[in-house]
Amino acid sequence: MSSTDQVSPPLHVPISVSVPGNDTASTLPAFRKKPIVLLFMGMAGSGKTTLVQRLNLHLNANGTKSYYVNLDPAVKSVPFAANIDIRDTVNYKEVMNQYELGPNGAIMTSLNLFATRFDQVLTILEKRAPELEYVLVDTPGQIEVFTWSASGAIITEALATSFPTILIYIVDTPRTASPTTFMSNMLYACSILYKTRLPIVLTFNKIDILSHAFAQEWMGDFEKFQEGLDRQGDDMGYSSTLIRSMSLVLDEFYKTLRNVGVSAASGEGVSDFFEAVDEAAREFEREYLPDLVERKEKREGEQEERKNREMERLMKDLKVEGGGGGGRGGGGEERGGGDRGRRGGGREGGEQIRVEK
């Protein structure tokens, strides 16, 4: 394993955060087939970090070179040696104090600050790429902070444009034994899949406590899930009716969903996990990458059209100003001054466009 790489300089001052579609995406390095990037997501307590540690042990035991990135600024310690750690760049407690934020707000702001330097992360990964098979990225425990933030979208898209990127959605299997919790997890996985448009591997963790066979049965047979709801009782009222309806909607989603069971504690199912990941990487190259490139080109085309429109407006304003200036001399100077006064609003509008751009 390589030594720790740091992203510099440290960030302690307010920095404007870009949004997806900015110049960051257009300056990414050329796409590579290796390494495969694994983005670990899941509800708090599902075992994301512990699973990354288990995979770390498995890869080291098999002599597979891998790289580890920690994106959780609030974690006190990680059980694996992170090669790139957000905590080396952004001080979570200082962000909380400086911006007077709560825990979740500080995590999101820390990610926003780190995202402004993510080009350095891509540069490091590009240099290490020839010798790596996998890059494992551990995200914050609060799933919504990463999946629904601008910084999370920037980081995900930047990685996906450079390397095969797979979403690893971790499910706490014992908690999912409840049909209600199961449906909540499936809806979240479905929303992430369609938001990112990347392959996803649904990973049922903690199968050493409870087998994930029931979950696979529910995904494969709608009637079995209905029976599980019936056993839960009819005291749920409207919620039960809603869950039954949603299970019908997600039935098609289950057919294409790749899922495995693992145990971060015992290591059970890790080999099956990597088989699913390799299969998802081939799917990424075959189906997802062309769509990603097409969307990127479309976005760049729209940006170019917007720049051209703004330039045309600017040139029109300059042309009008030049015409007004020609009225100077004798009695025409007063009229020219009046024209300039009347057209002042147009000139200010042009300056405002340049500021926004």
C-alpha positions in Angstrom: 0.0 0.0 0.0 1.3 3.4 -0.9 1.9 6.2 1.6 -0.7 8.7 2.5 -1.2 11.4 -0.2 -2.4 14.8 0.9 -4.5 17.4 -0.9 -3.2 20.9 -0.3 -3.5 23.7 0.6 -5.5 23.3 3.8 -8.8 25.2 3.6 -9.7 27.6 6.3 -11.5 30.4 4.4 -14.8 30.7 2.5 -14.4 29.3 -1.0 -17.1 29.4 -3.7 -18.3 25.9 -4.6 -18.8 24.9 -8.2 -21.8 22.9 -9.5 -22.0 19.9 -11.8 -21.3 21.0 -15.3 -18.4 23.4 -14.5 -14.9 23.4 -15.9 -13.8 20.7 -13.5 -15.6 17.9 -15.5 -14.2 19.2 -18.8 -10.6 19.1 -17.6 -10.6 15.5 -16.2 -7.9 13.1 -17.4 -8.7 10.5 -20.1 -10.9 7.6 -19.1 -9.2 4.4 -17.9 -10.5 0.9 -17.5 -8.5 0.5 -14.2 -8.8 1.0 -11.3 -12.4 0.3 -10.5 -13.8 2.9 -8.1 -16.1 1.7 -5.4 -18.3 4.4 -3.7 -19.7 3.1 -0.4 -23.0 4.5 0.6 -25.7 3.4 3.1 -27.7 4.4 6.1 -25.9 5.3 9.3 -24.9 2.2 11.2 -25.1 -0.1 8.1 -21.4 -0.9 8.4 -19.8 1.0 5.5 -16.5 1.7 7.2 -16.2 -1.8 8.8 -16.9 -3.4 5.4 -14.2 -1.3 3.8 -11.8 -2.6 6.4 -12.8 -6.2 5.7 -12.3 -5.6 2.0 -8.9 -4.1 2.8 -7.8 -7.2 4.6 -9.1 -9.4 1.8 -7.3 -7.4 -0.9 -4.0 -7.3 1.0 -4.2 -11.0 1.7 -4.5 -11.7 -2.0 -1.8 -9.2 -3.0 -4.3 -7.0 -4.9 -3.1 -3.4 -5.0 -5.8 -0.9 -3.9 -6.2 2.6 -2.8 -8.4 4.1 0.0 -10.1 7.5 0.3 -11.9 8.7 3.4 -14.6 11.4 2.7 -16.0 11.5 6.2 -14.6 14.6 7.9 -16.3 14.0 11.3 -15.1 10.5 12.0 -12.5 10.3 14.8 -10.6 7.3 13.4 -10.8 4.8 10.5 -9.8 1.2 10.9 -8.0 1.2 7.5 -5.0 3.2 6.4 -6.6 5.9 4.2 -4.2 7.1 1.4 -6.3 10.3 1.0 -8.1 11.6 4.0 -10.4 14.6 3.9 -9.4 15.3 7.5 -5.9 16.1 6.4 -7.3 19.0 4.3 -10.4 20.2 6.1 -10.7 20.6 9.9 -14.3 19.6 10.7 -14.4 21.3 14.1 -12.9 24.5 12.8 -15.5 24.6 10.0 -18.3 24.1 12.6 -17.0 26.9 14.8 -16.1 29.4 12.0 -19.4 29.0 10.1 -21.5 28.4 13.3 -22.9 25.2 11.9 -24.4 22.0 13.4 -22.9 18.6 12.8 -24.6 17.9 9.5 -24.1 21.4 8.2 -20.4 21.2 9.0 -20.0 17.9 7.2 -21.6 19.2 4.1 -19.6 22.4 4.2 -16.4 20.4 4.7 -17.3 18.3 1.6 -18.0 21.5 -0.4 -14.6 22.8 0.5 -12.9 19.5 -0.3 -14.7 19.3 -3.7 -13.1 22.6 -4.8 -9.7 20.7 -4.6 -10.9 17.4 -6.0 -8.9 17.9 -9.1 -5.8 17.2 -7.0 -7.4 13.9 -5.9 -7.9 13.0 -9.6 -4.3 13.9 -10.4 -3.1 11.6 -7.6 -5.3 8.7 -8.7 -4.2 9.2 -12.3 -0.6 8.8 -11.3 -1.3 5.7 -9.2 -3.7 4.2 -11.7 -1.3 1.8 -13.6 -0.6 -0.1 -10.4 -4.0 -0.2 -8.9 -7.0 -2.6 -9.2 -9.5 -0.9 -6.9 -10.1 2.5 -5.3 -12.4 2.3 -2.3 -14.1 5.5 -1.3 -15.8 5.7 2.1 -18.5 8.4 2.3 -20.0 10.1 5.4 -22.3 8.2 7.7 -25.2 10.6 7.0 -26.1 9.3 3.5 -28.1 12.4 2.5 -25.1 14.7 3.0 -23.3 13.0 0.1 -26.0 11.7 -2.2 -28.1 14.9 -2.3 -25.4 17.6 -2.1 -23.7 19.5 -4.9 -20.3 18.3 -3.7 -21.4 14.7 -3.7 -22.5 15.1 -7.3 -19.2 16.8 -8.3 -17.1 14.0 -6.7 -19.2 11.2 -8.2 -19.3 12.6 -11.7 -15.6 13.5 -11.6 -14.6 9.9 -10.7 -17.1 8.3 -13.2 -15.7 10.4 -16.0 -12.1 9.1 -15.3 -12.6 5.6 -14.1 -15.2 2.8 -14.0 -17.3 3.8 -10.9 -19.6 1.5 -9.1 -22.1 2.4 -6.3 -22.0 0.1 -3.3 -25.2 0.5 -1.4 -24.9 -1.1 2.0 -28.0 -2.5 3.7 -28.2 -3.4 7.4 -29.7 -6.9 6.9 -31.1 -7.5 10.5 -32.9 -4.1 10.4 -34.3 -4.8 6.9 -36.2 -7.8 8.2 -39.1 -5.4 8.7 -41.0 -4.9 5.4 -41.2 -1.1 6.1 -37.5 -0.7 6.5 -36.8 -3.0 3.6 -39.0 -0.8 1.3 -37.3 2.4 2.6 -33.9 1.0 1.7 -35.1 -0.2 -1.7 -36.5 3.3 -2.5 -33.3 5.0 -1.5 -31.2 2.6 -3.6 -33.6 3.2 -6.6 -33.4 7.0 -6.2 -29.6 6.9 -6.0 -29.4 4.7 -9.1 -31.5 7.0 -11.2 -29.9 10.1 -9.9 -26.3 9.1 -10.6 -27.0 6.8 -13.6 -24.2 4.5 -12.4 -24.2 0.7 -11.8 -25.1 -0.3 -8.3 -24.4 -3.4 -6.2 -26.9 -3.8 -3.4 -24.8 -5.3 -0.6 -26.6 -6.9 2.4 -24.2 -6.6 5.3 -24.2 -8.5 8.6 -25.4 -11.8 7.2 -23.5 -13.5 10.0 -26.4 -12.3 12.2 -29.3 -12.8 9.8 -29.2 -14.4 6.3 -30.3 -12.1 3.4 -32.2 -15.0 1.8 -35.5 -13.4 2.9 -34.7 -10.2 1.1 -33.8 -12.0 -2.1 -37.1 -13.8 -1.8 -39.0 -10.6 -1.4 -37.3 -9.1 -4.4 -37.9 -12.1 -6.5 -41.5 -12.8 -5.6 -44.0 -10.1 -5.0 -46.4 -12.4 -3.2 -43.8 -13.3 -0.6 -43.3 -9.7 0.2 -47.1 -9.3 0.6 -47.1 -12.2 3.0 -44.4 -10.5 5.0 -46.6 -7.4 5.2 -49.5 -9.5 6.3 -47.4 -11.0 9.1 -46.5 -7.5 10.3 -50.2 -6.8 11.0 -52.9 -4.5 9.7 -52.4 -1.8 12.3 -50.2 0.2 9.9 -53.2 1.6 8.0 -52.3 3.9 5.1 -48.6 3.0 5.4 -49.3 -0.6 4.6 -51.4 0.3 1.5 -48.6 2.6 0.3 -45.9 0.0 0.8 -47.9 -2.6 -1.2 -48.3 -0.2 -4.1 -44.6 0.8 -4.1 -43.6 -2.9 -4.1 -45.5 -3.3 -7.3 -43.7 -0.3 -8.8 -40.2 -1.6 -7.7 -40.8 -5.1 -9.1 -39.3 -4.1 -12.4 -36.4 -2.4 -10.6 -35.5 -5.7 -8.8 -35.1 -7.6 -12.0 -32.0 -5.7 -13.0 -30.7 -5.1 -9.5 -27.4 -6.9 -8.7 -27.2 -8.0 -5.0 -24.9 -9.9 -2.8 -24.7 -10.8 0.9 -21.5 -10.1 3.0 -20.4 -10.0 6.5 -17.9 -7.3 7.5 -17.3 -9.2 10.8 -16.5 -12.7 9.4 -15.6 -12.0 5.8 -18.3 -14.2 4.4 -19.4 -13.4 0.9 -16.4 -11.2 0.1 -15.4 -13.2 -3.0 -19.0 -13.0 -4.3 -18.9 -9.3 -3.7 -15.9 -8.8 -5.9 -17.4 -11.0 -8.6 -20.4 -8.7 -8.6 -18.2 -5.6 -8.7 -16.2 -6.9 -11.7 -19.4 -7.7 -13.6 -20.8 -4.2 -12.8 -17.6 -2.6 -14.1 -18.0 -4.4 -17.4 -21.6 -3.2 -17.5 -20.4 0.3 -16.8 -18.1 0.3 -19.8 -20.7 -1.3 -22.0 -23.8 0.7 -21.1 -23.2 3.5 -18.7 -20.0 5.1 -20.1 -21.6 6.0 -23.6 -24.5 7.6 -21.8 -22.1 9.6 -19.5 -20.1 10.8 -22.4 -23.2 11.8 -24.3 -24.6 13.8 -21.3 -21.2 15.5 -20.8 -21.1 16.6 -24.5 -24.7 17.8 -24.4 -23.9 19.8 -21.2 -20.8 21.3 -22.8 -22.8 22.2 -25.9 -25.3 24.0 -23.8 -22.6 25.9 -22.0 -21.1 27.0 -25.3 -24.4 28.2 -26.6 -25.0 30.2 -23.4 -21.5 31.8 -23.7 -22.2 32.7 -27.3 -25.5 34.3 -26.4 -23.9 36.3 -23.6 -21.1 37.4 -26.0 -23.7 38.5 -28.6 -25.5 40.6 -26.0 -22.2 42.1 -24.8 -21.1 43.0 -28.4 -24.6 44.5 -29.1 -24.3 46.7 -25.9 -20.8 47.8 -27.0 -22.0 48.6 -30.5 -24.9 50.7 -29.1 -22.5 52.6 -26.8 -20.1 53.3 -29.7 -23.0 54.8 -31.8 -24.0 57.1 -28.9 -20.4 58.3 -28.5 -20.4 59.6 -32.2 -22.9 62.3 -31.3 -20.3 64.5 -29.6 -19.4 68.0 -31.0 -21.3 71.2 -30.9 -25.0 70.9 -30.1 -24.8 67.2 -30.7 -22.8 66.7 -27.5 -25.8 67.4 -25.4 -27.9 64.9 -27.3 -25.1 62.3 -27.1 -24.9 62.9 -23.4 -28.7 62.3 -23.2 -28.3 59.1 -25.2 -25.6 57.9 -22.9 -27.8 58.6 -19.9 -30.7 56.8 -21.4 -28.6 53.9 -22.4 -26.8 53.6 -19.0 -29.2 50.9 -17.9 -28.2 48.7 -20.9 -24.5 49.2 -20.1 -25.0 48.2 -16.5 -26.9 45.1 -17.7 -23.8 44.1 -19.8 -21.5 44.4 -16.9 -23.8 42.3 -14.8 -23.6 39.5 -17.3 -19.9 39.6 -17.2 -19.9 39.4 -13.4 -22.3 36.4 -13.4 -20.3 34.6 -16.0 
